[in-house]
Every structure is written in C-alpha cells, then in structure tokens.
C-alpha cells in the first residue's frame, strides 16, 4: 500500500483500483491505526461524520463490499470484517509509511525522505478531504509521524557509528521534514567543510538564513553563526578530527562545550550512555506591589509558556508552583530553574526572567521582558529560544512557530480569555457560569480562536461535576461536542483540542469515536503531564484498561511533577478502580484529598471489594458529608440524590465497570435502587 503521495494498492504484481475515495481512506486508516481491529462505529464517525447514523452505516457496508470485491479475486485474505469490526492483517501487508517509520527507528533513512520534498505532508494526498473529521485526523497523524521520524533520525545523527554518506543522508532526511532544523544544517556544513567542499557549506548556510529571515523573521542560532564564521575564516573546526582516512566521519567531542560542537560521541568503540533528559523547573511569576490587576496576564503567560515548553521532548518541564514542596525537594543534577519577577506599568507587565543552574546556583541567562498582549506570541518564542540556547538544545524555528503560534488575535478578547482560563482553573463552582460568559464573549470577537472553543467544551463537560447535585444536561453535552469539533477544525494539531474532542465524544456516550481522538492527543503531546493523565483517565472510562494503567504506571515511575499535587491522584483513583486495582485505588484516594468531592466514593467502593466493609462505610459517610457541604441545589442533599448524582456523573462505557462501582457503593450502604447504567 502506498500512502506517501497518491494512494496506490497492489497485490502481488496486480494493481488494485479503488475508485471510491472513502474506500481508499478506510484502508489507509486501518493500515496506520494503532489498533488491531477498528470498531465500525469508529469508522462511521470518522468517514461519514456529516451523515445520519442509518445512512452512514449503509455507506460503510457498501464501502466494505467494494473493498472485498476488489481484493477477493486476488486471493488476498488479510481484509477481515465481522458484525462489529474491520481489520487488516498486518503480517500480510507492506505500507510505505510504516516502512519509513521502521527505518527511522533503526537509525536508517527511507528513499522517500531523500527525494527533496516533504513526503510526510503527502500522506493521504488527494483523499484527505474525504470527510471533515478524517481531514483533522490526517493533519494530526501527519504531525505525529513527522515528530516521531525527526526524533528518531536525530538520535541516529548523534551516533558515532556512521559513514560520511549515511550521515549526509540522515541530515538531508531531517531537513526534508524540517528545513529550519539547524542541527542537521550544522552537521552538513561541518561535513562539507572537513571534506573540502566549503562552498557547499556556505550555500547551506545561506539557504537557512534566507528561509529563517523570510518565513520566521529570525536569524540562525549563535552556534550556527559561529560555525559558519570558522568556515569562512578557514580556521580549524573546534574539536574537529584529523583528515578523514577512512569512510567513517568522526565528529567533535560532546564534552567540549563550544557553540559549534554537536553532542556526538568521539570513540566509536565505546558504548554511548543513554542521555539524561534535562529538567526545567518553572517557578511562579511574581508581580511586586500594587493591586496586581494584571496578575491574570502574568499567570496566563506562565501557563501558556509551560504549555509551549512541554511540547519539546528535549527537556522535562516541572511546574514548580508549590514553594514549600520545592524548598524541601532535592534538586536534580541536570535541573535548571526558570523564574520571573516583575511589576505592572500602564499597559504592560515588566519582567526580569532568569535561568539558573539548579545544582550550582549559577545564572545562565537573564532578560528584561516588557510583556503586552501585542507582543505576547513574540515574547513566548523569545523565551523558548533563549532557554534552548542556554541549555545547548536545538529548537527549530518552524516547530516553534507552530507550537507558539502566529495567529492573528483580538487583543481585548485574548485578555478576556486569559481571565476566563484563570477562573476555569480555579474550579470555583460559584464562578463557573462567569467563566462560560467570558468564553462566549471571546468566541464572538475571535471566532477563529480554537482555545476558546476548547474552553467552552471543557466547561460544559465539567458542569455537572463541578456543581454537586446538578445532573447531566443533554443540551450541554451536544453543545460541548459542537464546540470541540470547531476547536479541532480550527487547529487539528493542538493536543488540547483533540483531547477535548475525545472527552466530548465520551460524555456523549460515543466511546468508539472518543478512542480516535484521545490517542491522537496523546501522540501529539506525550511530554505534557496533564495530557497524559487525562488521556489515561479517558482510556479507563472507555474500557481501555491496559493502556490506561500503562500510562499511569509510567507517570508514577518517572515521578512526573504536576502543578496541583492532589488533582492527578483524583484521576488515578478512578483509573485504578476501573482497572480492578482496588488497593491502588485506595492509595490514590488517600493522596487525592477532598479537592474532588467524588474521590471518597471511589475509595468506599474499592474498600468494599477488598472486604473492608467498616472502612467502606466510613468512606461513604465522608463522601456524603463532603458533597452535602458543596451541594448547589435548593433540594436537600440526601443519600439517594447524592448517590444518583454520582452514578450518573462519569462516562463509563462498560456496564460491568459501572456495575462494580454501583455494587461497591451499595455494599458500603448507599441507596442504589432504581439507578441503571447509562440512565442519562
């Protein structure tokens, strides 16, 4: 199967012609899907999102019939269908995209990457517009494939056991996917310089300079400028080896901290230790004096900066907002601390940002920043580039612009959105409606701003959770799904939009469709702790327990930091229970506290299943007391109404999972008569 470019299918020596673009899209989706089998509901939601359910199902049946009719005469038996699902037998197919990924995983290049064009952008070319939802999936899938391939090729580029030709191919492959990738440019420049082709090195630099200036209005990094200066002056390259006597290219020692040095091993015979990821701790941004009327601007900039920083896998970002916990915590040897202090002026916030080596206390970088809404995006990019330079980490201009964004914004509306985000993250049930009104104002002024639609969807999805006693509202659920669809349409590469769309489908009991977008969100930003923990929670609710537990276990093993110490444990509490790990559920609940009122209920049910009935009853009593204090209805909070509210709160796909929760609560003493699964 060919997906890099125009779709093509061949069985043996015979070309298979599928005139139906939906059939081509369906086969391509199956070939790249992470699942062994796709549910028919997923395929309907992805390829016939604008059709009625009955018509979409009929169209799917017709498409499957067409594919079978084309494949069966060839004797190919790897296209498998039944009443529930559709699958391709991976052992009997070859797909150029997966071969390209496998080559990158092995540290090799694929021929398609050496053709001088961005072959990843050509995936599903001509059929990506088959359906609006398929189009958003394609855009996100292309990005995850691009990021993965570049990351693996970067690792290969930094290995020493390469020939000159192999090094050149790897660097050129990276540049075909990201023309602004300065590390690859520097490797090529150094390669051509040491092999006597300085003019080629100069041409590579000029092309890079022109591209950065024309498209991004920035200059190459200091490392790259220093390297080209050495080449122009015909000086020996810092750390460069003697003239090459074999076909192996030995690059500079990574221990030499020089602007032009690449982090590569000098001795090809010695094993290279696994690199330790840098830790970047972001402390609170403080404003001194006054009434801090622009505090939401400062804190909003910090949140969005963290959101930008976590997209880069070159470092791990810590949200170091808990000052007491941070003072007691021992700093890692490879930890760096970013902090800012400032004060308000008439239309701006003046910051002094510093980056400090956490182990030595030495300051690596500082900068004065006059932050306004007008220079918001530019300031964000400046900070990321300066931090990356100080830590000797490559950040490409193209990647940074995509992540930080260059979108035209209505400045007043953006200010309102920041204020609304601060309200939303406060989880204040009394101000929840205020946040909704703020986001609606933003949408009116900026109908092209995806985060505002994501915020509205999140508000609607959480309304009945934040306000104890309030039951689900079908209108709010439909609105949330509509908002989430619009957010993804506006920015399909934003992991927050994809995550929100997945949750919105789950809340609407469209669990199969949710499992299209949650994995995409995870793949788009699997370095973000909140994306990971939220995705794990949704996997658990949708019955994907193994995947959920794998993510949670990895987070705990890596000791991933969170800004709210208790909140992730509330997510883990539910995930552990649904996976049948009742001991783990109880431990997580004890760490979660009462931030989420429903946590003691999960603990109570888990304790019952562990045979600890007295403890289960005590936890249930605590749950009733906690919810009663936060009850938002005029109707009194009684055990019957509280239990009904809880059991209809979560989008639990499997009736047996929901039944275990109900059984545990009933065993602890909760009144559950007349309450049924999906009775909302």
N, C-alpha and C positions, 0 to 999 in steps of 0.2 A: 504494500500500500504506500503510495506517495502522497504526503501531506505538505511537504515543503514546496509550495507553489501550487499549480493546478492539480486537483485531485486526480489520481490515476490508480487503477486496480488491475492486478494481473494474477492469474492462477496458472502456475507453470509457465508455458510460453504463450498463453492466450490472454489477450487484453479483454477485460470485462467492462462493458459500457453501461453506466447507470445514468440515465438522463434526468432522473429526479434528484434535485439538489438536496432535498431532505434525506434521501437515502444515502447520499454521499456524506452528509453531515453526521448522520446517525452512525455510520460505520467508523468515521473518523473519531467521533466522540468515544465510542466503545474501545477503539484502539489506544486512546490516550487516557482513558479512565483509570483511576486507582483501584476500582472495584473489579472483582472477577465477573460479576453479573450486575446489570443495571435493572432496576425496577421499571416496569412500564410507566408507572406514574411519573417517575423522574423524566423519562424521555418525552412524555406528553407535555410536561411543564416546560421543558427546555426548547422543544422544537415546534410546539403548537400553542404557545402561550396566549395568543390572541383569539383562539377558537373556543367554542363551548366544549365542555367535557365530552359530550357524546360525539360531537364531530371530530374532536381531537383523537379520541380512541379509534374511531373508524379510519382516520387518516393514518394512524400508526399501523393498524392492521394491514392496510393497503401497501404501505411502505415496506413492511416486513415481508409481505407476499412478493413484492417486486424484487427484493434482495435475494430471497430464496430462489425465485425463478431464474435469476441471473447466475447464481452460484451452483445450484444443484447439478446442472448438466456438466459441469467441470469435474464433478466428483469431490469437490471440497466439502468436508463435513464439519468445519470449525465454526460455522454460524449456528448458534444454539438458541432456541426460543422455547418458552413454555407459557403457561397462562399468566405467570407473574413477572417473569424477567426475560432479558435478552443478553446474550454474551457472545464474545469471540474467544475461541480457543487460542490463547497467546502462544502456545507451543507450535502452532502451525501457521503463524503469520510473521512477516517481516514488515516493519514500519520504519521509514527513513528517519522520522523524528526520534523514535526510541533508540535507533542505532546511533544517531548523533549524540544523544544524551549518554548512552553507554560508552561511546568513545571518549567523551569528556570525563566521565567518571574514571576511566582508565588512564587519563592523562594524555590522550591522543586527540588528534584533530579529525574531523569528518570532512570529506571532499566538499560538501555544500558550504562549509564555512570559509573555504578558500576561493570562492567564486567572485569575491569582491563586493557582494551585496549582502544585505541583512536578510538571511534566509528565514530567520525566525518570524520576521514580520510577514513572510509569505505563507505561513501556516494557515490552511483553510482559505487561501486566496480564491476569491470568486464565489465562495459559498458561505462566508461568514455572516452575510446579511440575510440568511435564510429565515431567521426569526430574531426579534429584538433581544430576547433573553439569551439565545445562542450567541449572538454577537457580543454581548457583555461577557459571556463565559470565554469566548475565544480571546478577547482582549486581555482578560486576566490570565488565561492559560499561557498565552504568548509571553507575558511578563514573567511568570514563574519559571518557564522554560529558559528564558533569556538569563534571568538571575542565577539559576542553578548552573547553567552551562558556563557562564562567565566565572562563577566562583570556583568550579572545578578546574577550569583552564588556568585561572590564577594560581591555584595550588600547583599545577603542573609547571607553570612558568617559573616558580620559585624553587623547583627541584634542580639538583645539580646534574643528574644522570641524563643529560640531553645532548644531542648533536646540534651543530650550528643550524642545520636545516630544520630540525624539529623545533628548535627554539623560535626560529623565524616563523614557522607555520603556526605555532601556538599564539604568538604575539599577533600575527595577522588575523587569526581567527577571532581573538578577543576584539580587535579593532573593527572587524566586520559587524560585530554586535553592538559595540560602543565606541564610536570614532573618537570620543574625548578621553579614552582610557589612557592616562598619562604614563602609568607604569609600563604598559605594553609599548607605548611610544618610546620610552626611555630605553627599554631593553633593545628595541630595534635600532635606535640611534647608537647605542653603545656597540651593538653587534657590527653595524656597518662601519663604525669608526675604527674598531680594532682590526677589521679585515680590509682596511684601506679604501673604503667607499664613503669618505666623509661627505661628499656631495649628496649622496642619498640620505644620510643622516640629517643634513641641513634641510633637505626638501621635506622630510617627515616633520621636522620641527615647524617649518613654515606652514605646512598644511594644518597642523594642530593649532598654531597661533591664529591663523585666519578663521578657522572654524569656531574657536572659543570667542574670538572678538565679534564675529558676525552674528552668531546664534545665541551667545550667552553673555556677551559684554564683560568678559573676564580675561585675564592673562593666564598663561601656563603657570604652574606652581613654581616656587623658588627652586625646588630640586631639579625640575626640568630646565629652568633657565640657567642654573649653574652648570649643568651638564653640557648644554649647547655652547656656553662660553668657553669651556675647556676644549671642546672640539674645534671651535673657531680659532682659538689661540694655539692650536696644535700642541697642547700640553699633554703629558701622560695622564691618562684617566686615573682618578683616585682609586687606588686599590686594584687597578687592572692587572692582569697577569702578564707574563712574558708572551711574546708572539706565539700564536697557536701552532703547535707542532702536529697535532692530530685533529680529528674531526670533532673533538669534544670542546665545547665552549665553557671555559671556567670564568665565572663572573665574580664580582667583588665579594669580599668577606662581609657577612651581615653584621659582624661585631664592630666594623668600622662605621662610626656614626658620622657620616658625611652626607651632605644634601643629595649627592648623586648616587649614593650607594643603594643597591637593591638588597632586600632581605633574602639573600641566597647563600647556600652552603658552599664553602670553598673546597672541602675534601670530599670527593665523590665516593670514597671508600668508607666513610664513617656514616652511621645512621643519623638521620636528622630527627631530633626530638619533636614531638608534637608541640606546635606553638601554643603558648598560653594566651588566652584572649584578654585583651586589656579591659579593665573595669573603669567605667566613667561614672562617678557619683555626682549627681546634680543636686546641690543643696537648695534650700528655699531662696527665692529672690526677695530681699527685704527692701522696703521703702522707709526712709527715715523721716520722722517729723510729720507735721500736718495731720489732716484727716484721712489721708490715703484714699482720696476719691478716685484715683486711677489704679488702685490695687488690682482690680479685675483685669486691667490691661497688662500689668506686670506678671500676675499669676497665669493669665491666659497665654502670654508669650512663653513662659516657662513650660506650660503643659504642651503647647504646640511644638516647642523646641525639642522636648523629650520625645514626642511622637515622631519627629523627624529623625532624631538621633537613633532611635531603636530600629529604624529601617536598615541600618548599616550593621552587618554581621561582624565587622572588624572589631567591634567592642561590645561589651555588655554594659547596659545602662542601669544604674541604680537610682531610684527615686529616694534621695536621702532627706526626706522632709521631716522625719521623726528625729528631732535633735537629741533627745535623751538616748534613744536606741543607737544613734550614730556615735555618740560620745563613748558609749560602752563597748562598741564593736571594734575589733582589731582590724586595722586596715590591711588589705592585701598588698603583696609586694608590687604588683603591677597595677595598682589603683591610682587614679587621678581624680581630682575634685574640681568641679566647675561650680562657681558661686558668683553671685552678683549682689551688689548693694547700690542703692540709688535714692533719688529724691524726685519729687514732682516739680515740673515747671509748667508754664501756662498751657501748652498744648502737647506736652510730651513727658516722658519719663527718662531721666538721665541716669544711665547705669555705668558702673565700673565692673566689668567682668574679669575674672581671673581663673587661670587653670593652674592647679598646684599638684606637684608630685606627692601622693599621699604618704609615701614611705620616708621621703627625705625632707618634706616641707618646702622644697624649692619651687619657686614660681616659674612656670614655663612660658606663660603668655598672659598679657593683660591688655584690655582695650576699653576705651570710653565709647559708649554707645548711646546715641540720642534716639530713643525709640518713640516713633509715632505710628499711627495707623498707616500713613502714607508710605513709610519705608519698612513696614513690617516684614514682608517677604524677603526683601533685600537684606535686612538685618539678620534674619534667620539663616540665610545662606552664608553670610559673612562669618557668623559664629561657627557654623559647622565646618567651613573651610579652614578657619584659623585653628580650631581644635584638632582637625585632622592633620594639618601641617605640623603642629606642635608635637603630636604623637607619632609622626612619621607614618601616617596611614593615608593610603590613596582614596580619594573621593572624586569620582568623575563629575564633570560639570553637567553632563546630560542626565546622569542619575540624580544629582542633587536638585536640578531644576524640576524634574518630575516629582520628586518627593516633597520638596518645599513648595513647589507650585509657583506659577507666574500668572495666575488667574486675575483678571480684572475684577476688582471688588468695589462695592459701595461702602465707603469708609464708615459712615454713620451706622449702616446696617451691620457691618462687621463688628463694630463696638458693641452693638446690642447683642449679637450672637455670643461674644465673649462673656458678657454679663450673664446671659442665659445659661451658658455652659457652667459658669461658677455656681449658679443656682441649682442646676441639674445634679452636679457632682456633690452637692451638699446633702442630697437625699432628704430634704426637708418636705414632709408631706403637706405642710401648710403653704409652701411656696411653689408647689408642683404646677398648679394652674397658672401661676405667674410666668413660669418658665415657658409654658406652652404658648402663651400670648406673645412672649418675646420672640420665639422662633417663628411664629406665624408672621410677625412684622418683618422679620429678616427675609422670609420667603417672598413676601410681597415686593420687597425692594430688590432682592437678589434671587430671582427665580432660577438662576443658573448655578447657585452655590450648593454643591452636594452636601457638605456637612450639616447645613440647616435642615435638610430633609431627613438625614440620618438621626439628628437630634429629636425631631418630631416623632419619628417612628419609635425611637427608644422611649420617649415619654409615654406614648400610647401603650406600648408593650408592657411597661412597668407600672401603669396607673393603678391597677388592682393589687399590685404587690406592695407598693409604697403606702397605699391607703387601706389599712386593715378594715375589713368589713365590706369593702366595695367588691362586687362580683364582676366577672368578665362582661365586657360590652362588645357585642358583635360589630357595631359600627366603628368603635375604636380600633378593633383588630383589622377591619378592612382598610381603614384609613392608614394604619401603620404599614400594611403591606403595600399600599399605593405609594406612600412616602418613600419606603425603602426601594421600591422599583425605580422611582425617579432618581434617588441618590446614586444607584448603580448605573443608570443610564447616563447621568451627568459625569460620573467618574468611576468607571469599572475597575480601575487599578487601585482604588482606595480600599484597603483591607477593612476599614471601619464600615464602609458602605456594604461590602459583601457580607460581613459578619452580621450587620443589621438586617439584611435581606434574608439571611438564613434563619435568624431568630424569628423574624416576622412570619415566615412560612411555618415554622414550628408552632407559633402561637395560633396560627390559623388551622392547625391540625394537618398541614401539608408537609408531613415529615420527610417524605421521599425527596421533595423539592428542596427542603432545608439542607439535605445532605449533598446537594450540588454546590451550594454557596459557602457552607461552613468550611469544607476542605479548601476551597479557593482562598478564603480569608486567611486561613492558617498558613497556606503556602506563600501567600503574598507578603506576610509579615510574621514569620515564625520566630522572630527575635524579640517580639513585643510580649511581655509577660501577660498583659491583660487580654490580648488576642488569644493567647494560648489557653489561659484558664477559662475564658468564656467559651471558646470552641470546645474544650473538653466537657464543659457542663452541658452544652447543646448536644454533643455526641451521646452523652449519657442519657439525656431525656429522650433522644430519638432511638435508643436501644443499641447504640454502637458502644457497648461497654468496654470492650477490649481496647479500642482506640482511645477512649476517654481515660482509662486507667494508665495507659502508656504515657499519655501527655502529662497527667498529674504526677506520676512517679518520676518522670524526667525533670519536671519543675522542682520537685522536692529534693531530688538528688543533686541538682545544680544549685540549690539554695537561692533560687531566683528572688530578688527583692521586689516588694510591692509598696506603693505609696500608702495604702490603707492596710495596716498589718492584719486586721481581723477579716476584712471583706473576702479575700481569696479563700479563707478557710470555710466561709459560708458556702461558696461554690463547691469546694472539695467535700463538704459534709454531704450534700445531695448526691454528688458523683459517687462517693464511696457507698452510700446506701443503695443506689440503683444498681451498682455493680455487685451487690451482695456482700460487700466487705463491711459488716456491721461494727466490728472492732475499730476499723479505720474511721468509720462514720462518727463514733463516739469521741474518739481522739480529736478529730477535726472540729466537732461541735464545741468541745471544751475550749479550743483555741479561737473559735469564731466569736464567742461572747454573744451579746444581745443586739449587735448592730442590725442584723436581720431578724425580725421577730419570729420568723418561721423556723429558725435553726433548732430550738429546743424540741419542736415536733419531730423532726428527723431523728434526733437523738432518742426521743422517747420510743419511737417505733423500732429503732435499732436495738435498744436495750431489751425490749420485749422479745425480739427474735433471738437475743442472746440468753434468754431465760431469766433475766434480772427484772422481775415484774415490779418489785417495790421501787427500784430506781427508775423504771419506766414511768410509773405513776407519778413519781416526784417530778420528773422532767416534763410530763404532760401538764401538771399543775403550774409549773413555772411558765410554760408556754401560754396557758390560758391567762395567767396574770400579766405577762408581758404584753400580749395582744390587747387585753382589756384596757390597759393604760394608754394605748395608742389608737384605740377604736375611733373611727371617723364618722360613724353613722349615729343618727338620733336613736335608732332602735338599740336597745341594750345589748351589750356583748354577752351572750350566753354560750355555754359549751356547744350547743347544737349549731348556732350560727357561726361560731368561730371554726368549728370542725369543717362545716360545709365550705366556708371561705378557703380554708387551707387545701382541701382535697380537690378543689377546682382551680387552684392557683397556677399550677405548673403544667406545661405541655408534655405530659408523659405519654409517649407513643404506645408502649406495650401495656395491654390490660393487666398482665401478670405483674409487671413492675409496680403499677398503680395499686394493684390488689395487695401487694406486700406492704405498701405504706398504709393502706386502709386497715389491713389486718393488725399491723403493729400498733396503730393508734387505738383501735378497738380493744386490743388486749391490754393496753395501758389504762383503759377506762373512758375513752372518747365515745360519744354517741354518733354512730355512723349509719344508722338505719335510714334507708331511702336515698342514699348517696351512691351514684353509679359512675363508672368510668366515662369520660367524655360527655358528661351531663351539662355541658356548657356550649 
